[in-house]
Amino acid sequence: MSEPVYIDLVSDYAFKRIFGSEPNKDLLISLLNGLFRGRKSIVDLLYEKNEHVGDSEEIGTVIFDLICTADNGEKFVIEVQRTAQINLKKRMLYYSSKLIADQAPKGKRRAWNYAITEVYIVVLMDGFTFSQAEESSAVLHDICLCNRETGRVFYEELGFIYVQLRNFTKVEAELENDLDRWLYVLRNMSKLNKIPVYLKKTIFEKLFKIAEYAKLNKEERAMYDVSLKRKWDAEAVRQYQEQQLNEAIQKGLETGIEQGLEKGIKEGIERGAEAKSYEVVENLINELKLTDDIIVRVAEVSLDFVKKVRADLARDRK
């Protein structure tokens, strides 16, 4: 395959590299302001550690893709999800609850008086949509707490924004605002070979410059390529899920679909995981000549596994 001109923004490595670094926070600010569509104006952001340690071993640790705080104390979690999950909504609710609960001071609870800052969860859904028919067709789901009877907002300072990128189908000439422009580049950046005329704005010109594949060094390319391969694997799993589900529907199965899918996917991933890891490490050794410690970080395997692959390759050369 020929090298791409631009990297895929919603691959794990690229997303964190582009939107998760201090010099590029103006990009994330622009994206968030677009998603809030004038309801909020974010001026500055401070990145936080993405790992929130639980109060006990039983509670465990939560690791976010990106978490940041605005200059007025608003907290934002930005997540990229590549495969459909049964408990996606519940998990995002847990994330928001974690951020809210962590604001409580250890002492002086009465003086604090539950002065909770605003918390928002943004989920970029890449390649899949919600399963419910009434939810699956929209591009954007902007969720808040409201009165069930009247529909009026009951509590404004907790929100969830789900972006179903798969449903965004506008072409360049149809882009009307910055939200459209951001959704367009998130969906299509890796397919482009130059910046479109409809994106000729300073913020997008910066984005296209730093998203050039050619500007990645050898280690960055290795990390990006592995990240992209994982995205492709997730897409393959999604297609497998859809195929299995369609077959089940055609056969009229009404029970056991969920269990059958989970079992089949789990078995397939387990059988292929070691082979895929071996292939990745082999390529990093032969093609990129990376050292063992870099390979361990890039491929997320053990040092012993890397040494085993090297030994196999050395034996094969004899």
C-alpha positions as a Markdown table, in Angstrom:
| # | Residue | x | y | z |
|---|---|---|---|---|
| 1 | Met | 0.0 | 0.0 | 0.0 |
| 2 | Ser | 1.2 | 3.5 | -0.7 |
| 3 | Glu | 1.8 | 5.9 | 2.2 |
| 4 | Pro | -1.2 | 8.1 | 3.1 |
| 5 | Val | -0.8 | 11.8 | 3.0 |
| 6 | Tyr | -2.6 | 12.3 | 6.3 |
| 7 | Ile | -3.1 | 10.1 | 9.3 |
| 8 | Asp | -6.4 | 8.7 | 10.5 |
| 9 | Leu | -7.6 | 11.1 | 13.2 |
| 10 | Val | -9.7 | 8.6 | 15.1 |
| 11 | Ser | -7.0 | 5.9 | 15.4 |
| 12 | Asp | -6.0 | 5.7 | 19.0 |
| 13 | Tyr | -2.4 | 7.0 | 18.5 |
| 14 | Ala | -3.3 | 9.8 | 16.1 |
| 15 | Phe | -6.2 | 11.1 | 18.2 |
| 16 | Lys | -4.1 | 11.4 | 21.3 |
| 17 | Arg | -1.2 | 12.9 | 19.4 |
| 18 | Ile | -3.3 | 15.5 | 17.6 |
| 19 | Phe | -5.8 | 16.4 | 20.3 |
| 20 | Gly | -4.0 | 15.5 | 23.5 |
| 21 | Ser | -1.0 | 17.7 | 23.5 |
| 22 | Glu | -0.6 | 21.2 | 25.0 |
| 23 | Pro | 0.6 | 22.9 | 21.7 |
| 24 | Asn | -2.4 | 21.6 | 19.9 |
| 25 | Lys | -5.1 | 22.3 | 22.5 |
| 26 | Asp | -6.6 | 25.0 | 20.3 |
| 27 | Leu | -7.7 | 22.1 | 18.0 |
| 28 | Leu | -9.5 | 20.3 | 20.8 |
| 29 | Ile | -11.1 | 23.6 | 22.0 |
| 30 | Ser | -12.4 | 24.3 | 18.4 |
| 31 | Leu | -13.7 | 20.7 | 18.2 |
| 32 | Leu | -15.5 | 21.0 | 21.6 |
| 33 | Asn | -17.0 | 24.4 | 20.8 |
| 34 | Gly | -18.3 | 23.0 | 17.5 |
| 35 | Leu | -19.9 | 20.1 | 19.3 |
| 36 | Phe | -21.6 | 22.4 | 21.8 |
| 37 | Arg | -23.0 | 24.5 | 18.9 |
| 38 | Gly | -22.9 | 27.9 | 20.6 |
| 39 | Arg | -24.3 | 26.7 | 23.9 |
| 40 | Lys | -20.9 | 26.9 | 25.5 |
| 41 | Ser | -17.7 | 28.9 | 24.6 |
| 42 | Ile | -14.5 | 27.2 | 25.8 |
| 43 | Val | -11.6 | 29.6 | 25.9 |
| 44 | Asp | -8.8 | 27.5 | 27.5 |
| 45 | Leu | -8.2 | 23.9 | 28.6 |
| 46 | Leu | -5.8 | 22.2 | 31.1 |
| 47 | Tyr | -5.0 | 18.6 | 30.4 |
| 48 | Glu | -5.2 | 16.2 | 33.3 |
| 49 | Lys | -3.8 | 12.7 | 33.9 |
| 50 | Asn | -6.1 | 10.3 | 32.1 |
| 51 | Glu | -5.8 | 7.7 | 34.9 |
| 52 | His | -8.2 | 7.9 | 37.9 |
| 53 | Val | -7.2 | 5.5 | 40.6 |
| 54 | Gly | -10.0 | 4.0 | 42.6 |
| 55 | Asp | -10.3 | 4.5 | 46.4 |
| 56 | Ser | -9.7 | 0.7 | 46.9 |
| 57 | Glu | -8.4 | -2.2 | 45.0 |
| 58 | Glu | -11.9 | -3.5 | 44.5 |
| 59 | Ile | -13.1 | -0.2 | 42.8 |
| 60 | Gly | -10.1 | -0.3 | 40.4 |
| 61 | Thr | -8.7 | 2.3 | 38.1 |
| 62 | Val | -10.5 | 4.2 | 35.2 |
| 63 | Ile | -8.4 | 5.2 | 32.2 |
| 64 | Phe | -9.9 | 7.9 | 29.9 |
| 65 | Asp | -8.7 | 8.6 | 26.4 |
| 66 | Leu | -8.6 | 12.4 | 27.1 |
| 67 | Ile | -9.7 | 14.4 | 30.2 |
| 68 | Cys | -9.3 | 18.1 | 30.5 |
| 69 | Thr | -10.6 | 21.1 | 32.6 |
| 70 | Ala | -11.7 | 24.4 | 31.2 |
| 71 | Asp | -10.6 | 27.7 | 32.7 |
| 72 | Asn | -13.9 | 28.0 | 34.6 |
| 73 | Gly | -13.7 | 24.4 | 36.1 |
| 74 | Glu | -15.8 | 22.5 | 33.6 |
| 75 | Lys | -14.5 | 19.0 | 33.1 |
| 76 | Phe | -14.6 | 17.2 | 29.8 |
| 77 | Val | -13.9 | 13.5 | 29.0 |
| 78 | Ile | -13.4 | 12.7 | 25.3 |
| 79 | Glu | -13.6 | 9.0 | 24.3 |
| 80 | Val | -13.1 | 7.3 | 21.0 |
| 81 | Gln | -15.1 | 4.1 | 20.7 |
| 82 | Arg | -14.5 | 1.8 | 17.7 |
| 83 | Thr | -16.7 | -1.2 | 18.5 |
| 84 | Ala | -20.3 | -1.5 | 19.8 |
| 85 | Gln | -20.6 | -2.3 | 23.4 |
| 86 | Ile | -23.6 | -3.6 | 25.3 |
| 87 | Asn | -23.0 | -1.3 | 28.3 |
| 88 | Leu | -21.7 | 1.8 | 26.5 |
| 89 | Lys | -24.2 | 4.2 | 28.0 |
| 90 | Lys | -23.7 | 2.7 | 31.5 |
| 91 | Arg | -20.0 | 3.0 | 31.2 |
| 92 | Met | -20.2 | 6.6 | 30.2 |
| 93 | Leu | -22.5 | 7.3 | 33.1 |
| 94 | Tyr | -20.0 | 5.6 | 35.4 |
| 95 | Tyr | -17.2 | 7.8 | 34.0 |
| 96 | Ser | -19.3 | 11.0 | 34.7 |
| 97 | Ser | -20.1 | 9.7 | 38.2 |
| 98 | Lys | -16.5 | 9.1 | 38.9 |
| 99 | Leu | -15.6 | 12.7 | 38.0 |
| 100 | Ile | -18.4 | 14.0 | 40.1 |
| 101 | Ala | -17.5 | 11.9 | 43.1 |
| 102 | Asp | -13.8 | 12.7 | 42.9 |
| 103 | Gln | -14.7 | 16.4 | 43.5 |
| 104 | Ala | -15.8 | 15.8 | 47.1 |
| 105 | Pro | -13.1 | 17.0 | 49.5 |
| 106 | Lys | -11.8 | 14.6 | 52.1 |
| 107 | Gly | -12.8 | 17.0 | 54.9 |
| 108 | Lys | -15.0 | 20.1 | 55.3 |
| 109 | Arg | -17.8 | 18.6 | 53.4 |
| 110 | Arg | -20.3 | 21.0 | 54.9 |
| 111 | Ala | -18.3 | 24.1 | 53.8 |
| 112 | Trp | -18.0 | 22.6 | 50.3 |
| 113 | Asn | -21.8 | 22.3 | 50.1 |
| 114 | Tyr | -21.7 | 20.1 | 46.9 |
| 115 | Ala | -20.2 | 22.8 | 44.7 |
| 116 | Ile | -19.9 | 20.4 | 41.8 |
| 117 | Thr | -18.4 | 21.7 | 38.6 |
| 118 | Glu | -20.0 | 20.9 | 35.2 |
| 119 | Val | -19.1 | 17.5 | 33.8 |
| 120 | Tyr | -19.4 | 16.5 | 30.1 |
| 121 | Ile | -18.7 | 13.2 | 28.4 |
| 122 | Val | -18.0 | 13.3 | 24.6 |
| 123 | Val | -18.0 | 10.0 | 22.7 |
| 124 | Leu | -16.8 | 9.7 | 19.1 |
| 125 | Met | -18.4 | 6.5 | 17.8 |
| 126 | Asp | -16.3 | 5.3 | 14.9 |
| 127 | Gly | -17.8 | 2.7 | 12.6 |
| 128 | Phe | -20.9 | 1.8 | 14.6 |
| 129 | Thr | -24.1 | 3.3 | 15.8 |
| 130 | Phe | -26.6 | 2.6 | 18.6 |
| 131 | Ser | -28.6 | -0.5 | 18.1 |
| 132 | Gln | -32.0 | 1.0 | 18.7 |
| 133 | Ala | -33.7 | 2.1 | 15.4 |
| 134 | Glu | -34.8 | 5.4 | 16.8 |
| 135 | Glu | -31.3 | 6.3 | 17.9 |
| 136 | Ser | -29.2 | 4.8 | 15.2 |
| 137 | Ser | -29.9 | 7.3 | 12.3 |
| 138 | Ala | -28.8 | 10.6 | 13.9 |
| 139 | Val | -25.3 | 12.0 | 13.7 |
| 140 | Leu | -25.4 | 13.7 | 17.1 |
| 141 | His | -27.1 | 12.8 | 20.4 |
| 142 | Asp | -26.9 | 15.7 | 22.8 |
| 143 | Ile | -28.1 | 14.3 | 26.2 |
| 144 | Cys | -28.9 | 16.0 | 29.5 |
| 145 | Leu | -31.2 | 15.5 | 32.5 |
| 146 | Cys | -34.7 | 16.6 | 31.7 |
| 147 | Asn | -38.2 | 16.4 | 33.0 |
| 148 | Arg | -39.8 | 13.3 | 31.5 |
| 149 | Glu | -43.3 | 15.0 | 31.4 |
| 150 | Thr | -42.4 | 18.4 | 30.0 |
| 151 | Gly | -39.1 | 17.8 | 28.3 |
| 152 | Arg | -37.6 | 20.8 | 30.0 |
| 153 | Val | -34.0 | 20.6 | 31.2 |
| 154 | Phe | -33.9 | 19.7 | 34.8 |
| 155 | Tyr | -30.1 | 19.9 | 35.4 |
| 156 | Glu | -27.9 | 21.6 | 32.8 |
| 157 | Glu | -24.4 | 20.8 | 34.2 |
| 158 | Leu | -24.1 | 17.2 | 33.3 |
| 159 | Gly | -24.2 | 16.2 | 29.7 |
| 160 | Phe | -23.3 | 13.4 | 27.2 |
| 161 | Ile | -22.6 | 14.0 | 23.5 |
| 162 | Tyr | -22.5 | 10.9 | 21.3 |
| 163 | Val | -21.3 | 11.5 | 17.8 |
| 164 | Gln | -22.2 | 8.7 | 15.3 |
| 165 | Leu | -19.5 | 9.4 | 12.7 |
| 166 | Arg | -20.8 | 6.7 | 10.5 |
| 167 | Asn | -23.9 | 8.7 | 9.8 |
| 168 | Phe | -22.1 | 11.8 | 8.7 |
| 169 | Thr | -22.3 | 11.7 | 4.9 |
| 170 | Lys | -22.0 | 15.4 | 3.8 |
| 171 | Val | -19.6 | 16.1 | 1.0 |
| 172 | Glu | -17.2 | 19.2 | 0.9 |
| 173 | Ala | -19.7 | 21.5 | -0.8 |
| 174 | Glu | -22.3 | 20.8 | 1.9 |
| 175 | Leu | -20.2 | 21.8 | 4.9 |
| 176 | Glu | -22.1 | 24.7 | 6.6 |
| 177 | Asn | -20.3 | 25.4 | 9.9 |
| 178 | Asp | -17.3 | 24.3 | 12.0 |
| 179 | Leu | -19.1 | 21.3 | 13.4 |
| 180 | Asp | -19.6 | 20.0 | 9.9 |
| 181 | Arg | -16.0 | 20.7 | 9.1 |
| 182 | Trp | -14.8 | 18.8 | 12.1 |
| 183 | Leu | -17.0 | 15.8 | 11.5 |
| 184 | Tyr | -15.8 | 15.8 | 7.9 |
| 185 | Val | -12.1 | 15.7 | 8.7 |
| 186 | Leu | -12.7 | 13.1 | 11.5 |
| 187 | Arg | -14.4 | 10.9 | 9.0 |
| 188 | Asn | -12.3 | 11.5 | 5.9 |
| 189 | Met | -8.9 | 12.9 | 6.8 |
| 190 | Ser | -6.9 | 9.8 | 5.9 |
| 191 | Lys | -8.6 | 9.6 | 2.5 |
| 192 | Leu | -7.6 | 13.1 | 1.5 |
| 193 | Asn | -4.4 | 14.2 | -0.4 |
| 194 | Lys | -4.7 | 18.0 | 0.2 |
| 195 | Ile | -6.8 | 20.4 | 2.3 |
| 196 | Pro | -10.2 | 21.0 | 0.7 |
| 197 | Val | -11.1 | 24.6 | -0.2 |
| 198 | Tyr | -14.0 | 24.5 | 2.2 |
| 199 | Leu | -11.6 | 24.0 | 5.1 |
| 200 | Lys | -9.4 | 27.0 | 4.4 |
| 201 | Lys | -9.5 | 28.3 | 7.9 |
| 202 | Thr | -6.5 | 28.8 | 10.2 |
| 203 | Ile | -7.4 | 26.1 | 12.6 |
| 204 | Phe | -7.9 | 23.5 | 9.9 |
| 205 | Glu | -4.7 | 24.6 | 8.1 |
| 206 | Lys | -2.8 | 23.9 | 11.3 |
| 207 | Leu | -4.6 | 20.5 | 11.7 |
| 208 | Phe | -3.6 | 19.4 | 8.2 |
| 209 | Lys | 0.0 | 20.5 | 8.7 |
| 210 | Ile | 0.6 | 18.5 | 11.8 |
| 211 | Ala | -1.4 | 15.5 | 10.6 |
| 212 | Glu | 0.9 | 14.8 | 7.7 |
| 213 | Tyr | 2.1 | 11.2 | 7.7 |
| 214 | Ala | 5.5 | 12.2 | 6.3 |
| 215 | Lys | 6.2 | 14.3 | 9.4 |
| 216 | Leu | 6.1 | 11.3 | 11.7 |
| 217 | Asn | 9.5 | 9.9 | 12.8 |
| 218 | Lys | 10.3 | 6.2 | 12.6 |
| 219 | Glu | 9.1 | 5.4 | 16.1 |
| 220 | Glu | 5.9 | 7.6 | 15.7 |
| 221 | Arg | 5.2 | 5.8 | 12.4 |
| 222 | Ala | 5.5 | 2.4 | 14.1 |
| 223 | Met | 3.2 | 3.4 | 16.9 |
| 224 | Tyr | 0.7 | 4.9 | 14.4 |
| 225 | Asp | 0.8 | 1.8 | 12.1 |
| 226 | Val | 0.1 | -0.5 | 15.1 |
| 227 | Ser | -2.7 | 1.8 | 16.2 |
| 228 | Leu | -4.2 | 1.8 | 12.7 |
| 229 | Lys | -4.0 | -2.0 | 12.5 |
| 230 | Arg | -5.9 | -2.2 | 15.8 |
| 231 | Lys | -8.6 | 0.0 | 14.3 |
| 232 | Trp | -8.8 | -2.2 | 11.3 |
| 233 | Asp | -9.1 | -5.3 | 13.6 |
| 234 | Ala | -11.9 | -3.6 | 15.4 |
| 235 | Glu | -13.6 | -2.9 | 12.1 |
| 236 | Ala | -13.3 | -6.5 | 11.1 |
| 237 | Val | -14.8 | -7.5 | 14.4 |
| 238 | Arg | -17.7 | -5.1 | 13.9 |
| 239 | Gln | -18.3 | -6.5 | 10.4 |
| 240 | Tyr | -18.3 | -10.0 | 11.8 |
| 241 | Gln | -20.8 | -8.9 | 14.5 |
| 242 | Glu | -23.1 | -7.4 | 11.8 |
| 243 | Gln | -22.8 | -10.5 | 9.6 |
| 244 | Gln | -23.6 | -12.9 | 12.5 |
| 245 | Leu | -26.5 | -10.7 | 13.6 |
| 246 | Asn | -28.0 | -10.5 | 10.2 |
| 247 | Glu | -27.8 | -14.3 | 9.8 |
| 248 | Ala | -29.4 | -14.8 | 13.2 |
| 249 | Ile | -32.3 | -12.4 | 12.2 |
| 250 | Gln | -32.8 | -14.2 | 9.0 |
| 251 | Lys | -33.0 | -17.6 | 10.7 |
| 252 | Gly | -35.6 | -16.1 | 13.1 |
| 253 | Leu | -33.5 | -16.6 | 16.2 |
| 254 | Glu | -35.0 | -14.7 | 19.1 |
| 255 | Thr | -32.8 | -15.9 | 22.0 |
| 256 | Gly | -29.1 | -16.5 | 22.5 |
| 257 | Ile | -28.0 | -14.0 | 19.8 |
| 258 | Glu | -26.0 | -11.9 | 22.2 |
| 259 | Gln | -24.3 | -14.9 | 23.9 |
| 260 | Gly | -23.5 | -16.5 | 20.6 |
| 261 | Leu | -21.9 | -13.4 | 19.2 |
| 262 | Glu | -19.8 | -12.8 | 22.3 |
| 263 | Lys | -18.6 | -16.4 | 22.4 |
| 264 | Gly | -17.7 | -16.4 | 18.7 |
| 265 | Ile | -15.9 | -13.1 | 18.8 |
| 266 | Lys | -14.0 | -14.0 | 22.0 |
| 267 | Glu | -12.8 | -17.3 | 20.5 |
| 268 | Gly | -11.7 | -15.7 | 17.2 |
| 269 | Ile | -9.8 | -12.9 | 19.0 |
| 270 | Glu | -8.0 | -15.4 | 21.3 |
| 271 | Arg | -7.0 | -17.6 | 18.4 |
| 272 | Gly | -5.7 | -14.7 | 16.4 |
| 273 | Ala | -4.2 | -12.5 | 19.1 |
| 274 | Glu | -0.9 | -14.3 | 19.4 |
| 275 | Ala | -0.4 | -14.7 | 15.7 |
| 276 | Lys | -1.1 | -11.0 | 15.1 |
| 277 | Ser | 1.3 | -9.9 | 17.9 |
| 278 | Tyr | 4.0 | -12.2 | 16.4 |
| 279 | Glu | 3.5 | -10.7 | 13.0 |
| 280 | Val | 3.7 | -7.1 | 14.3 |
| 281 | Val | 6.9 | -7.8 | 16.3 |
| 282 | Glu | 8.4 | -9.5 | 13.3 |
| 283 | Asn | 7.8 | -6.5 | 11.1 |
| 284 | Leu | 9.1 | -4.1 | 13.7 |
| 285 | Ile | 12.3 | -6.1 | 13.8 |
| 286 | Asn | 12.8 | -6.7 | 10.1 |
| 287 | Glu | 11.4 | -3.6 | 8.6 |
| 288 | Leu | 12.0 | -0.8 | 11.1 |
| 289 | Lys | 15.0 | -2.3 | 13.0 |
| 290 | Leu | 13.6 | -1.1 | 16.3 |
| 291 | Thr | 15.2 | -2.0 | 19.7 |
| 292 | Asp | 13.6 | -4.4 | 22.1 |
| 293 | Asp | 12.4 | -1.8 | 24.6 |
| 294 | Ile | 10.7 | 0.3 | 21.8 |
| 295 | Ile | 9.0 | -2.8 | 20.4 |
| 296 | Val | 7.7 | -3.7 | 23.8 |
| 297 | Arg | 6.0 | -0.3 | 24.1 |
| 298 | Val | 4.8 | -0.1 | 20.5 |
| 299 | Ala | 3.4 | -3.7 | 20.2 |
| 300 | Glu | 2.4 | -3.9 | 23.9 |
| 301 | Val | 4.0 | -7.3 | 24.4 |
| 302 | Ser | 6.5 | -8.7 | 26.9 |
| 303 | Leu | 10.2 | -8.5 | 26.5 |
| 304 | Asp | 10.4 | -12.3 | 26.6 |
| 305 | Phe | 8.0 | -12.4 | 23.7 |
| 306 | Val | 10.2 | -10.1 | 21.6 |
| 307 | Lys | 13.3 | -12.1 | 22.5 |
| 308 | Lys | 11.5 | -15.3 | 21.4 |
| 309 | Val | 10.6 | -13.7 | 18.0 |
| 310 | Arg | 14.2 | -12.6 | 17.5 |
| 311 | Ala | 15.5 | -16.1 | 18.4 |
| 312 | Asp | 13.0 | -17.6 | 15.8 |
| 313 | Leu | 14.2 | -15.2 | 13.1 |
| 314 | Ala | 17.8 | -15.9 | 13.9 |
| 315 | Arg | 17.2 | -19.6 | 13.7 |
| 316 | Asp | 15.4 | -19.3 | 10.4 |
| 317 | Arg | 18.3 | -17.4 | 8.8 |
| 318 | Lys | 20.7 | -20.2 | 9.5 |
